[in-house]
Amino acid sequence: MKLDAHQHFWRYSPREYAWIGGDMAALRRDFLPDDLAREQLPLGFCGSIAVQARQSLAETEWLLRLADENERIRGVIGWLDLCSPELSAQLEHFAPHAKLRGVRHIVQDESDDAFMLRDDFLRGIAQLTQWGLTYDILIFPRHLPVACGLVQRFPEQRFVLDHMAKPRIRDGLTEPWAADIRALAAFPNVLCKASGMVTEADWERWTPGAIRPYLDVAFDAFGAERIMIGSDWPVCALAASYADTIGIVMDYICGLSPAEQGQVWGRTAQSCYHLREEP
């Protein structure tokens, strides 16, 4: 089973996707399920997990409608207002949907580096556990110590680190990122997505060799059983094709046992997000 654990969809508008800046012209168009299927089918992928790209309840509604219409969308990581006193009502509305498998907040854009330790945010995370939803952690390397502070408070909650916390591949820096990744991986309730690497490298001159040291750290820290492959499509298109993006991890894991490869390709994501068997 091959499952892309991290990708996005959108109908582009400058107002809704203001984060798509001047150097991202390739992303200023619609990216929808049929577009992704054309990339995935030649590589044998059976589906994907769609992840929010806007912080709105409308985004979550839209992704769940797409998932209802497309069996290849195996799960959705949506957005709910974790800091809102209305979160309980939002969860009662959205959580029963079979394909809502988790929630994400774009913490990397928050001005407060300790945002994840705010009392209102912590109260929100506490409610996810009751509904069996994961929380995807989207941060920069400087936030990793704060992430440790978050996950140690919730040993029963599943957390997934997106994009390996975006290490500074372009600058060739591994520390203190590597030490902080190992500290986070020490918590058994945290998993990691091997995703988003090409856009943290030099978009024009990246090589698999430049990325490999960061995969070495992540696989050593988490083990294959806690790592899942993700493309970060269509954002990856800024630096590489879908096939080349996936190929980085595919080539890296070719020396692992068949069981370990199966974990990375899809079984880890299936177990973590409690996905039904492939259609």
N, C-alpha and C positions, 0 to 999 in steps of 0.2 A: 504494500500500500504506500503510495506516494501522496503526501498531503502538504500543501504550502500553508504553513502556520501563520503567515503574516502578509497580507496584501490589502490594498485599498480600492474603493470605487468612488467615483464622483461624476456629477454633471457640473462642468466647470463654469464658475462665474467669478469675476475679479473680487466681488464683495464677499462672497462666501469663503473664498480660498485666498485670502490676503497674504498668507504665508508663502504662496508660490511667487517668489521674487523675480527680479529682472534677469537673473542667470538661470532661470528654470523654464524657459519658453516652451520646452518640449512637453511640459506638463499642463499647458494651458489648452486643454481640450477634454472631452468626455472620456472616461475610462470605465467600461461597463463589463458585465459578465462574459458576453460573447468575445470581447477583446482579449480577456484573460484566457478563455478556453483555447483560443488560437495559439497562444503561447505555451499552454500547458499540455495539450493533447499530444504533440510530438514527443514530449518527455515522459509520458505515461502517468501524469498526475491525475488522481481521481477527484480532486477538489481542493478547497482552500478554506481558510478562516478569514473573513472580512473584518477589518479593524477600522474603528472610527477615525475620521480625519477632520471632523468639526466637533466642537464642544456644544452640542445642542441636542435636545430631546428629539427634534425633527430628524437629525442624522440617524439616531437609533431606530426611529420608526421606519425610515427609508431603507436602511440596511436590512431590517427584518422583513420588510415587504419584498426586497430583492431576494432574500434567502427563501422566502415562501415560493417564489416564482422559479428558482433555480436550484435544483438538487445538488449541483456542484458546490454551492456555498454550504459547507457543512456546519459552520457555526459563525456567530457574530460576537465581536468584542465591541460593545457599544459605549456610549457615554451617558452617565447619570450624574446629577449634581450631588456629589458625595458630601458636600458641605452644607447642603440645604436642610432646613427643618422639614421640608416636604419629601425627603428621600424615601421614607417608608411608603408613601403613596406612589411614588415613581416605581419602586420595586414591586409593589403589588400589581401595578399595571404591566410592567415589562417582564419581570422575572419568570412568570409562568410560560412565556413563549419558549418552545422547545429548543430553538436555535440561539437564544441569547445565552452565551456560555461564559461571559465575563464582561468586565468594565475597565475602561482606561481613562485616565486624566492626563493632559499634556503638561506634566509637572515641569518639564525642561523649560517651559516658557514662563513659569511663575517667577516673580521678582524675589520672593522669599525662598532662599535655598533650603530652609527648614520647613517648607510648606507641608510636607508629608507627616510632620509631627504636630501640626496644629490640632487642637482639641476637636474642632468640628470635623476635620478630615478623618481623624482617628475614629470618631463616632460613626462616620460613614462606612469605613472599612469594616467595622465590627458588624454592621448589618449585612454585608455581603456573605459572610460565613453562613448565616442563617438560611440563605437561599442557594447555597452551593455554587456561587459564582466566583470565578478567579478574579484577581486584580493584576492587570498588566502594568508594569513599571516602566515608564518612559522618562529617562533621565540622561544627564551628562555624567562623565566620570566624577566630577566634584560632588555629586549628590549621593555617591555610593555609601559613605558612612551614615548618612541620614536614612538611606534605604535599610541598612542593617538595624538601625533603631526602630524602624517601622516593623519589619518582619519579626523581630524578636518579641514584639508585643502580641503577635497573633499566630501562635504556633499551629493552630487548626486551620488557618486560612491559606489557600494556595496562591502563590505569587509567581508571575512570569516576568523575567527581565527581558525587555525588548532590546534588540540590536546590541546585546553585550554591553549596554550602557555607553555606546558610541565612543569607543576608544579613539585616541588621536592618531589614527593610522597615517594620515597625511603628513604629520610631523615626525613620525617614527618613534613616538613616545610610548613606553609601556608602563612606567611607574609614575605616580602611585596607583594607577588603574589596576595593575595586575594584583597587587597586594589587597586592594579593596574588593576586587572580584572574588578572590579566595575567601575573604572574610564573609562576604554575602553568601557564597556557595556553602559555607559551613552550616547554614540553616537548611535542613532537609525539605522544608516546605517551599523552597524557591527553585524554579526551573529557569532555563535560559533559551532564548531564540538566537540561533546563528543566522543573523539577518542584518540588513542595513550596512554591510561593511564597505561595499564599493563606493557609497556616497560619503563615507568618512575617510576614504583614501583620496588620492589625487584623481579627479574625474577623468583626466586626459591620459595620465601615465601610470595608472595603477597596474600592479602585477600580482598574480597569486602569491608570489614569494613575499611581497610586502605585507600581505594579509595573514599569512600562515602563522607568524609568531603569536598573533592575537587568538587565533583558533587553538593553538597549543595551550595557551593559558586557560581558555574557557573549557576545553575538553578535559584538561587535567583537573580543573577545579570542580566541575559539575559531573563529569563522567557522561558517557554517551546516553545513559539511561535518563538523564535530565536535560538533554539538549534536543531541540526540534529545529528543523530547517524552515527558513522563511525567505521570501524573495524581496519583500518591501516594494513589490510592484504596485504602481508604475513609477514610484520615486527612483527605483534602481536604474530606470532608463536614462537618467541624467549621466550615468557613468558606464553602463553596460547593458547588453541585451538580457532578456530574461534567461536565456539558455546559459550565457556566460556567468550570470550571477549565481544561478543554481549550481553551475559547474564547479565553482570554487569549493563548495562544501562537498559536492559529489566526489571530486577528486581527492579531497582531504580524507574522507572516511573510507576510501577504497581498501585500505589496509586493515580495517576493523573486521570483527567477526560478522557473519551474516545477521546474527541476532542484534548486534549493536547497530549495524547499518539500518536494520528495520526500525529500531527505536528512533533514530534520527530522522528517517524518512517519513514516519507517520505515527508509529505506535505511541511515542511519548506524547504527541499532541492529542491523540485520540483518548489516551488515559487521563491526561491532565484536564482536558476540557469536557470529559465525559461525552464524547461523540458516539453516535450510533455507528454500527458497522457501515461500510461503504455501500451505496445503492447498487 
